[in-house]
Amino acid sequence: MCIRKDILATLAYFNMFDYPLKKREIFIFLGHVDERHEFDQALSMLIDESAVFKVGEFYSLHNNFSLSERRTR
């Protein structure tokens, strides 16, 4: 489950700047995942566990809609 830790680490870095990421951005920043299915499954599990939140088209460690709104603007 290393990919889950990597997803969390990627989101944690951008969380320092209050900058939620789109799904494809998370995938690109991981850089080492060969299987998109593996990535999708890991991200879904993190959402189900409330470790990651999907707000609009963005993913974040916080369930904060204002971050999504700000990024959209």
Secondary structure, 3 states (H helix, E strand, C coil): CHHHHHHHHHHHHHHCCCCCEEHHHHHHHHCCCCCHHHHHHHHHHHHHCCCCEEECCEEECCCCHHHHHHHHC
